[in-house]
Amino acid sequence: MTRRTSPGSVIQGYVEYLNGLVNQTVSVCRLLAIETDGSPKRLITRYQNGRILPLRLRPRGWLHFHQLAQPVGPKVNVLSATYKYSYSLDPDNEDAWIFRYEYERTPTVENRPQSHLHVNALHRVHGEIDFDRVHFPTARLSLEHVLAALILEFGIQPRSQDAISRLRESYLGWVARRTDLKEDPTFP
């Protein structure tokens, strides 16, 4: 006999998984699933006192975390994701971000790659290209890739000695659950 799960419990289970992953690796925070428009879609982010807030990183910096997710049977489809790392003491400093990764399952802007990376280069090259507006195409990245990069490349203090191992294990689960292309499960 098949056990039925409600859309709310499917999303909540996914949010608890994300909370465990983030809290065991890079930040102490509480992500929530927020109703967006009366549909089963939920915005997953840090939400406190009526405000969307970034995740605090140590020794400094912020991870602005947003996912739009929708339950599909017993699974969750991530419709879009944005992870923006800013190196600042001020979480509201909009100019301090270093990179921003964006994923849209179905891109809403013509000629924009489904998965892409922005780099905040605060100057124009030859007066023509503003690098923070360029959509560098990438393969679809997992949250685990982004969190590992914060630890390995940007000096964010991991919350545990085995943070990279936990991220690697979680990444293998992400590969197994994917409904689109299967990739070679390589991880840093």
MOGI-V163042 format. One record per residue. SS is DSSP state (H for helix, E for strand, - for the rest). PSI is psi in whole degrees, -180 to 180 (999 if undefined). D_CENTER is the distance of its C-alpha to the mean C-alpha in Angstrom with 1 decimal. Layout:
ss: <SS SS>
psi: <PSI PSI>
d_center: <D_CENTER D_CENTER>
//
This chain:
ss: <- - - - - - H H H H H H H H H H H H H H H H H H H - - - - - E E E E E - - - - - - E E E E E E E - - E E E - E E - - - - - E E E E E E E E E E E - - E E E E E E E E E E E E - - - - - - - - - - E E E E E E E E - - - - - - - - - - E E E E E - - - - E E - - - E E H H H - - E E - - - - - H H H H H H H H H H H H - - - - - - - - H H H H H H H H H H H H H H H - - - - - - - - - - ->
psi: <134 133 130 141 143 152 -37 -40 -31 -49 -44 -39 -40 -43 -40 -39 -48 -43 -44 -45 -50 -44 -23 -8 -52 -17 159 111 178 109 147 158 117 132 136 -47 26 -4 175 -8 144 139 123 120 177 122 122 135 42 12 145 127 151 167 130 134 155 139 -21 160 174 145 110 119 121 128 140 117 154 134 139 97 -131 6 172 130 127 115 -35 154 140 126 116 120 125 139 91 156 -16 114 -18 1 102 -16 -4 4 147 -49 157 122 133 141 132 117 -43 100 138 -10 129 141 15 130 147 -44 132 161 138 141 131 89 112 21 162 148 121 28 12 -40 124 104 -28 -10 -6 137 91 117 144 171 166 127 146 160 -36 -40 -45 -46 -40 -40 -39 -41 -50 -33 -27 5 21 134 122 151 -13 159 -27 26 -45 -39 -42 -42 -41 -45 -44 -39 -42 -37 -39 -44 -44 -33 -13 142 -7 -145 141 138 162 126 65 147 149 999>
d_center: <35.2 31.6 29.8 28.3 25.0 24.2 21.1 20.4 20.7 18.4 15.5 16.5 16.6 13.1 12.1 14.5 13.0 9.5 11.8 13.9 11.4 10.1 13.7 15.3 13.6 12.6 13.2 15.4 14.0 14.1 11.4 13.5 13.8 15.7 18.2 17.9 21.2 23.1 21.5 19.7 16.3 14.2 11.7 9.5 9.3 11.7 15.0 18.2 21.7 20.9 18.1 14.4 13.7 11.3 11.0 14.1 14.2 17.6 19.9 18.4 15.4 12.4 8.6 8.2 5.3 6.2 6.5 10.1 11.5 15.2 17.4 19.6 22.3 21.1 17.7 14.5 13.5 10.1 11.7 9.1 5.5 5.4 4.4 8.1 10.1 13.5 16.6 18.7 20.5 20.0 16.8 18.3 19.3 17.8 19.4 18.1 14.7 14.9 12.1 9.7 7.8 8.2 8.9 11.7 13.5 16.6 16.6 18.4 19.9 22.5 22.2 18.5 16.8 14.4 11.9 12.5 12.2 13.9 15.9 17.6 21.2 23.3 26.3 27.6 29.0 32.7 31.9 30.2 26.5 23.9 21.1 18.4 19.3 19.3 16.8 16.9 16.4 14.5 14.2 11.2 8.8 7.4 4.8 8.4 9.3 7.2 8.5 11.8 12.1 11.9 14.7 16.7 16.7 16.2 18.2 15.9 18.1 16.9 17.8 19.9 21.9 20.3 16.6 16.4 18.5 16.4 13.3 15.7 17.0 13.8 13.0 16.5 15.9 12.9 15.4 18.1 16.4 15.4 17.7 17.6 18.8 19.2 18.6 20.4 18.5 18.6 16.5 17.4>
//
